Amino acid sequence: MPMLFAGGIAAVLSFIVIAFIFIKRKKITCMAGMMAAMALGMLAGLTGGLLAGISYNGNLFLSTVLGMAFGFLAGFLAGMPISIMAIIDGVLSGVMGGMMGAMLGEMIAPEYRDSMIHIMLVLFVGMACIVLYMLQQETGFNRAFLINKLFHNPLWVAIVLPLFFYLYNHLYYEFSRSSNLPITNPPMNHFMEGHNQTASPLSIETKGKKIVVEAAEFYYFPERLQLTVGQPVTLILKNSGRMEHDIEFKNMKILLQQNDHGNHGENAGVHVHSLPGKTAEVTFIPIESGVFRFYCTVPGHKESGMIGFVKVS
Ligand SMILES: [Cu+2]
């Protein structure tokens, strides 16, 4: 709905400029006509492309074709009453603007979409006003018309333009609130989204817990651990033996925070490795309750007694 609103304003302004060119076509020089067609084609292409790129996110082909079509149409219609040169100028600028707008709409992050539409609309309205002013200068002002009197007065322009943007912003947020459309995310953001969803149902405590587990031939001390769901825990493996040992938790669901053994990713589980006489640590958050086994993965150690249990509650 806000996008329809922005698109509507752009369409109405384009129509006004095109109608102006058509009515005054006898008085507009080729140069001024080319300028107007180029400006309108480019603006319509950029705005149309941006809106299409946002609406059909993920389908760059469709949004590019739509953006090019908007730009082509606006440039063609604006240039048509003037000359072939103006048509070429308008059409090519429109096609280029459409392509660029579509790419911008496709690539811009969802949180900046509204701002980008705003910027584009400020550009559109401002440029359309300058083009209309230029065309009026070209064709001569008819001072009898009230609208021309107002338009030629800088004081009125200074009041009307800020008022327009104020009202536009006001209505825009009214529409945004009432329509309340879900934001569709581009595929690129899915990874981040999934990451957030895993963490959201939990109330993660800020206060962490430290557990020291001693490993030697062939035992863990302690061999029974107690953890809490959602509470970060730093597990320190102290190897006081003469061989290398590690600790691995079987099937325990966790969020990994940091690991100086190398990052295994979110679903890799807990695994810490420690050389003889050294310590190593890992910080993680248990996210599922239950009783899980931990053991040493060095061949033969588990069978020799390096096994324990952790209770997550
Ligand atoms: Cu071991």
Boltz pocket constraint, residues with backbone or C-beta under 6 A from the ligand:
constraints:
  - pocket:
      binder: B
      contacts: [[A, 216], [A, 244], [A, 245], [A, 246], [A, 296], [A, 297], [A, 298], [A, 301], [A, 306]]
      max_distance: 6.0
